Amino acid sequence: MEGAEVSLNSDWQSFLNESLDEKTIFTYIQGLEEIISNLKPRTLTEKRRMSLAKQHLREVKRYARKMQTEVTVLQEKLQILEESVGDE
């Protein structure tokens, strides 16, 4: 039983790593944009919901870009810190 758990855990970790390598948040956002753009609202209520969904997706994209920028800055700061510790 324990061997199966280890195999399952390693399979799960490999899946997670593969998914992280291949997909970014922007991939998911693009997929959602495509889905929303292909939907055809039939009522005024559906049109309003679609409009709201598009607006929310734009906000998500904006926040994702902001977070990506912050991550990049933090990675650069970390690299500088690691280099300064390595030089000592």
N, C-alpha and C positions, 0 to 999 in steps of 0.2 A: 504494500500500500504506500509506503514511504517513497519508494522509487518512482511510483506514478505521480506523486505530489511534486517531486523534484523535477521530473520531466515536464509536468504541466507548468510549473513555475518558470522553468527555463524557456519553454515555448511561449509563455505569456510575455516574459521579458523581451524575447526576440521579436515578438509581434509589436510590442510597444515601441521598441527602438526603431524597427522598420517603419512604423507608422509615423514616428516623429521625424525620421529622416526624409520621408517622401512628401509629407504634407505639412503645410503651415496653416496658420489661421486664415491667411488670405485665400488658400485653396478652398476652404470651407465657405468663406464669404462669397467667393465667386460662384460656387455651386448653388448657394442659396439665391444669389441674384438671378442666376439662370432659371431656377425653378419658379421664382416669383414672376419673372418676365414672361414665362410661358403659360402662366395661369390666366384664364379668361374670366374675369368677374361678370356675373350675370345680373347682379342687383346693385343698387346704389350703396347699400351697406357693404357688400363685398368690395366694391371699388374703394370705399373709404378705408377698409381694413387693409387692402393691398397698398394703398398710398401710405398708410401708417407703417406697414411692414417695410416698405422701401426706405422710408425715413429712418426707421430704427436700424436698418442694415447700413445705411450711410454713416450713422453715428457709431456703430460697431466698427466699421472700417476705419473711421477717424481715430477712435480710441486704440485700435490695433496698431495703426501706424505710429501713434504716440508711444505706445508701449514698446514697439520694436526699436524706436529711436532710443528710448531709455535703456533698454537692454544692451544695445550697442555701446552706449556711453559707459554703462557699468562694466561691461566686458573690457573696454579699453582701460578703465581705471584699475580693474583687477590685474590686468596684464602689467601695468606700470608698477603696481604694488608688488607683484610677484618678482618682477625684474629688480626692483630696489632691494627686496629681501635677499635675492640671489647674489647681488653685488656685495653684500655685507660680509 
